[in-house]
Amino acid sequence: MAQGGTGLSAIPEIALVGCGYWGKNLCRNFHALGALAAVVDATENGQATARTIAPDIQITDSLDDVLRNDQINGVALATPAETHSELAIQAMQAEKDVFVEKPMALTLEDAEKMKKVAEETGRILMVGHLLEYHPAVLKLRKMIASGELGKINYIYSNRLNFGKVRTEENALWSFAPHDVAVILRLMGKAPVEVSACGGSYLTSGIADTTLSNLRFENESRAHIFVSWLHPFKEQRLVVVGDKKMAIFNDVAPFGEKLQLYPQNVEFDGPMPILKKEDAEFVEHANTEPLREECNHFLECIQSRKQPLTNAQSGIDVLQVLHACQKSIEQN
């Protein structure tokens, strides 16, 4: 782990706020990295989960106790999205660096305020866009940056499953932040046009499935299909370049998650000719994305360098989500 400008000679100490459905995974990883010092959870179930995973650390229902503790360097928030802004600002004003799960906030106003407080207090503010730390996605980024795939014509992403159904947020906000974050990173820019549609079948006004379309300034396009009302699980991202094509399939076994198709279209006069080639699997590191993400937060605390998924990247994702939501509501 990098040593940095904080003068920390040991692993930073982290307090996790929320040890529920997703928080327990952060608990496991920060504890495995030797960084977890405390878990804050107001529920008996959350506290019991924390004791099972990390019986040697402080477990409390008081955030104030943690924020007053000078030994705590950072706070990781795995609480409902509507609490992110208030809790993150409270932690940063208590001189703690903050890791906040996606989405970083529910409104752009709150997200901008979080970023401003981070700048004013000199704190690290990192957003949990997990897929950006996936070794296959990192490899795909390098392939695109090197020009191996050529100009990116379009990207599409499917994130589908039967459950987990939410009644407080729609499928767009629950599933699509992962895909928006990765697509923006791969394209290296924001879209100039966004449209989306959705269908509510289980709870009125809560879209169970959404289809979002993004157009970029060079006429590259992307679409994102998400649903929790689907007969099987699929997490697949397809990148079509004018030289080669690639598929990231996150539910495939290791060694088969990233495929490269060295095929394209050539022209004989006006006639397009398909140049088909067999797909090949692309080697990449076999690391757990969440472990890499947690470790990156610790490294940023020590080095004081901005995270890969910093506050601005979180805001960029929110802008696309809000545009999609507005399109859905306006039909």
Number of C-alpha atoms within 10 A of each C-alpha: 12 14 17 15 12 12 9 13 10 11 18 21 20 28 28 27 27 25 26 19 10 12 23 20 16 24 27 18 21 24 19 13 14 13 22 27 22 24 30 24 24 16 14 10 12 22 20 15 18 27 15 12 17 20 11 13 15 15 22 17 17 13 20 13 10 27 21 13 12 11 12 20 22 29 28 29 28 25 21 12 16 14 14 23 21 13 19 26 22 18 22 24 17 17 20 30 28 27 27 26 23 26 25 30 26 18 15 17 11 18 21 17 15 25 22 14 18 23 14 11 15 15 22 24 31 29 26 25 27 20 19 24 22 22 20 28 22 16 16 24 17 13 16 19 14 10 13 16 24 16 16 22 18 20 22 20 27 21 21 21 17 13 14 10 17 15 13 9 14 25 28 27 21 19 21 24 23 20 25 24 21 22 25 17 17 21 20 11 12 18 20 12 14 21 18 23 20 25 17 14 12 13 13 10 14 18 24 26 21 24 21 26 17 24 17 17 11 11 13 17 19 24 22 22 22 29 29 23 18 15 11 10 16 19 16 19 22 18 22 21 23 16 18 21 23 25 23 21 20 19 12 13 8 15 14 18 20 25 20 20 19 18 20 18 13 14 9 7 7 7 9 11 12 11 10 11 12 8 14 13 14 16 15 18 12 11 13 12 17 21 19 17 26 20 18 19 29 27 20 23 29 22 17 18 13 16 20 18 22 17 23 16 19 27 23 16 25 24 15 23 22 17 16 25 22 15 16 19 12 9 10
